[in-house]
Amino acid sequence: MTRAIMMSMLLVGCAAPQREAPPPKPVKDVSPLEKSFAEKPDDPRVNLELGDRAMSGGDWLRAEQYYVRAEALGVPEGTVVPRVVRVLVLGRRYDEALDRCHRRLQRAPDDRATRLVEAAILEALERPREAEHDLTVLVHTRPSDPNPYLALGKLYRDSFHDASRAREMFQKYIALAPKGDESEALRYQLDEATESMPPAPPSDPAAPAPAVTPMPTPAPAPEQRP
């Protein structure tokens, strides 16, 4: 056996076995909602639901795209705007969220929910005067609604640092919503603040009354001669 033949036999014996081809990946399961979208991409309800699912999954850009498409397909603006504004805020696109609120309020100035959200965005953007204006509009148009009073109280407390006006708004909220979500906590805070206030100094009955400076008597008008 020649050297060349021996070398060939060694190479064949040491060759690595051929790898088998990997099995194909299983096809990803398609949800009923995705199947509905594939069959009816212009169904507004399906687009709205896909937007909700994307939002819950944290994909805010895709959620916005589905919502805008649903609106274009006929979903009422009042249904779409709160969702769009929410995903814009979650994505920290505050200016765009504010612009969307502005456009909605130009067409529907009585949309109280959007105005309340707009006030919250303005406060977050450190524009408290504009936020106060929105909340004041809500108070004047429906004085029985407790929510604007609560928002105003927080605005006066946190942005204006005006404890007196904040207390007044919180008291109105508690009066209108005695069992509201924040009423109990606010009662405790207000009571605690009252107890921490220093007592007024007692009056001394022997102390002289403060002097009152008399008003000067006006000089008589000069007599007019004929």
Order of alpha helices (4+ residues) and beta strands (2+ residues): alpha-alpha-alpha-alpha-alpha-alpha-alpha-alpha-alpha-alpha-alpha
